[in-house]
Amino acid sequence: MTENTDDRVWVINTITVQPGKAQIVADLQVELVDEVKKDWPGFISQHTLIALDGSHVATVEAWADFATLKAIVEDERLLEYRARIAEHATLAPVPYKVVGDTTAAE
């Protein structure tokens, strides 16, 4: 395991969805990335996942630093998407920093 020394911030967003709404919420998350996040300075990546039982959608986002993340959360377009998603789900984003990284031995 190696220690992380950069300023990168990860956001894990566990989204509890209404029954039958997982694909709608996942599609809105992907659209949000395509329309707003991907061109935002400091955005690195986002993975969008649907729980096998369809009860949750999760996103794992990487940002260059906390200041970048803080700036986008006030963007009107992001707030509009969050409101659309909230019609079908409850969002719970939490920012993290990496304290270690382990990969499988080859």
Salt bridges, closest charged atoms under 4 A:
ASP6 OD2 - ARG8 NH2 3.79
GLU31 OE2 - ARG84 NH1 3.55
GLU61 OE2 - LYS37 NZ 3.10
ASP75 OD2 - ARG77 NE 3.12
